[in-house]
Amino acid sequence: MSKNRSFTKAKGKIKLKKETKTEVRSIIKNNNNTAQKKYLSSRKQLRVWLEAEKFDHFKTVASDNGTSMHRLINDFIDDYLLTCGN
């Protein structure tokens, strides 16, 4: 057997070496971020400053009604563009 393995086997369990764990985490992180970055590359971010209490209330009410703030804002923009946009 090769002593230069990236894992050891003890009591039926495989234990990864620290360097291998770091590399695996890096690969997983990069794969997850790649899809997210690709999706977000065609999007624009909208930032709106609100009073903290107003934000918290909005978030709570949206959640209580089974939706998200993001969905409500996107729906509002769609409706507004249909009504007022060209």
C-alpha positions in Angstrom: 0.0 0.0 0.0 1.1 3.5 -0.7 1.9 5.7 2.4 1.2 8.8 0.4 -2.5 8.5 0.6 -4.8 11.5 1.4 -6.8 9.4 3.9 -6.4 6.8 6.5 -8.8 4.0 7.4 -9.4 3.1 11.0 -12.2 1.0 12.5 -14.2 1.1 9.2 -14.2 4.9 9.0 -12.2 6.9 6.5 -10.4 9.9 7.9 -9.2 12.6 5.6 -6.0 14.4 6.2 -6.2 18.1 7.0 -4.8 19.2 3.7 -7.3 17.0 1.8 -10.2 18.3 3.9 -9.2 21.9 3.0 -9.0 21.0 -0.7 -12.4 19.3 -0.7 -14.0 22.2 1.0 -12.4 24.6 -1.5 -13.7 22.5 -4.5 -17.2 22.3 -3.0 -17.2 26.0 -2.3 -16.1 26.9 -5.8 -18.6 24.6 -7.4 -21.5 26.1 -5.3 -20.3 29.7 -6.0 -19.9 29.1 -9.7 -23.6 28.4 -10.3 -24.6 31.3 -8.0 -22.2 33.7 -9.7 -23.5 32.7 -13.1 -27.1 33.2 -12.1 -26.4 36.6 -10.4 -24.3 37.9 -13.3 -27.5 38.7 -15.2 -29.2 40.4 -12.2 -29.0 43.9 -10.7 -29.2 44.6 -7.0 -31.6 47.1 -5.7 -30.8 48.7 -2.4 -33.3 50.7 -0.4 -32.7 52.3 2.9 -35.5 51.8 5.5 -35.9 52.5 9.1 -35.0 49.3 11.1 -38.5 49.0 12.6 -40.1 49.4 9.2 -37.8 46.7 7.7 -38.5 44.3 10.5 -42.2 44.8 10.3 -42.2 44.3 6.5 -40.1 41.1 6.8 -42.4 39.7 9.6 -45.7 40.5 7.7 -44.3 39.1 4.5 -43.2 35.9 6.2 -46.6 35.6 8.1 -48.3 35.8 4.7 -46.2 33.0 3.3 -44.0 35.1 0.9 -40.7 36.9 0.9 -39.8 40.5 0.8 -37.9 39.8 -2.5 -41.0 38.2 -4.1 -43.2 41.2 -3.0 -40.8 43.7 -4.4 -40.4 41.9 -7.7 -44.1 41.5 -8.0 -44.6 45.2 -7.3 -42.1 46.2 -9.9 -43.8 43.9 -12.5 -47.2 45.4 -11.7 -45.8 48.9 -11.8 -44.2 48.3 -15.2 -47.4 46.8 -16.6 -49.4 49.7 -15.4 -47.1 52.7 -16.0 -44.3 51.4 -18.2 -44.1 51.3 -22.0 
